[in-house]
């Protein structure tokens, strides 16, 4: 099966800038994808982009991961309804280190067809405003820029108007493509469907300035069967950094994937063949209670992002919690969300307040509501908002909290 046909079969093609992409992909070419350095780790939502780059690299294409050190200082309006906080140069530098670590677990940066990571701040930091307007911005027409969907949505949004800084984003990203074309022979950009306007800004600029073909491919934004954005757990982002999102939480997120989503996710993320995925789908239909596809998805994506050791730790933690083992066994399990607390700070206080103070919830109010609705448990016993924490609740130096059916949190007492 040709690469583009494979991507289509896996649900990874939303739109192409040129039907000639299929022919172009028959020979090795250089492809790039941009990553926003807004945090010191990429998120589960970035996995689609990274896995597409991985598939391209395995097919023999050269891949470039562009970290937007310059554009990250401005902010991409695509998919946003309001202007976001601007980062400092030092914050971006720190975040780049974490992103390189994320990417290096999935892309090959050392082999004969090594991936490259570049930062667009390197070619913008010495550019003056006059140079920017004279040499770069002059190639863009305002009516075309206003016609971009990302711009129109921001101008129509009630939360706030689009700033000139954000409006200029597509100029910078378009020029990124030209820079990569000139310096790396890059002919193609890939990205999510919300990046279409920025990608076409680049392909148009390369054609205009160099008279050569340049290509863009977008993939659909991944939503679950309920219409929610993929990669959020309890409203929180799932980070690829194990310190920001425990490996246990990462593993559990994929293990809980609904039947309606799991085969689609396997097609998008898994390196298993489509025939292997079809076999997993047949197994699910025959024995849905076994959740075989969910286990395969959770294992593969945890191994991909956190390695064999991370997968083993997540599986051991899962076994400790769900096999109804003792509190001591739970305490030994790695990667279960936890906090070290002092007994004196807990005794006599509402359990929900203890949970919130330990970091299980974002606020006291959220924790109180969960307890009032019967969704908070302590050592497997449901509690209400009036339940006070007692010294007797500590077993073998720990107390195990649970929110909902499967969100565990361990209080560790010295």
Order of alpha helices (4+ residues) and beta strands (2+ residues): alpha-beta-alpha-beta-alpha-beta-alpha-beta-alpha-alpha-alpha-alpha-alpha-beta-alpha-beta-beta-beta-alpha-alpha-alpha-alpha-alpha-beta-alpha-alpha-beta-beta-beta-beta
